Amino acid sequence: MPMPATIFTLWRTGVFAAALLPLVWWGWQVANNMAGPEPGRYLLLNIGLGALWLLLCTLSLTPLTKLTRWKGFNLIRRQLGLWTLAYAVLHLICYVLFILGLDWARLGSEIVNRPYIIVGMLALLGLTILGVTSNRWAMRKLGKRWKTLHKASYLILALVLLHFLWVVRADMQEWFVYALTGTLLLCLRIPPVSRTLPKLRQRLKQSV
């Protein structure tokens, strides 16, 4: 039985609110002096981590759709992808504002001394390309190449994880959780594994 359109509208609105809420919460903490001695770095790290969360959520949508056959996951794919890009851009803005202090002359030396910045910029470039081509016009223009291009999201995830690894080398446990999640999502896209998801859905349906 098809779901009413209002259900999907509420679903998309809820996802929008859920993606916006962390930014509001972190901003409120900074405004009320609850973000520690370095609020700029607090925003930088949390927004960067939020971008990683959103990227993992976006990559989970295809396996979830195959497992449940619920159309709602497909409806928020572009929305979550654009939110991932928005968080990544905000992460860069925080770096420029709070770490560089808008001193662009420092950027060259920062890149030389901290190669994770290059990796992060490559990931941001990839997210920007995917964001720009996430519309119907681009899908029609690129044709079959569109799917090939958007499979680069896993390469972007690898770059983000490498960037994150360089930043939090002291806390490998947290990095390992994200890396393991990303590896699992990648494995679920391997054709033999991916084909088992509908079968698993049928088995779960029969067992209920």
Sequence and secondary structure as in RCSB ss.txt:
>XXXX:A:sequence
MPMPATIFTLWRTGVFAAALLPLVWWGWQVANNMAGPEPGRYLLLNIGLGALWLLLCTLSLTPLTKLTRWKGFNL
IRRQLGLWTLAYAVLHLICYVLFILGLDWARLGSEIVNRPYIIVGMLALLGLTILGVTSNRWAMRKLGKRWKTLH
KASYLILALVLLHFLWVVRADMQEWFVYALTGTLLLCLRIPPVSRTLPKLRQRLKQSV
>XXXX:A:secstr
    HHHHHHHHHHHHHHHHHHHHHHHHHHHTT S S HHHHHHHHHHHHHHHHHHHHHHHHHHHHHH  THHHH
THHHHHHHHHHHHHHHHHHIIIIISTT THHHHHHHHH THHHHHHHHHHHHHHHHHT SHHHHHHHTTHHHHHH
TTHHHHHHHHHHHHHHHTTT HHHHHHHHHHHHHHHHHTSHHHHTHHHHHHHHHHHH 
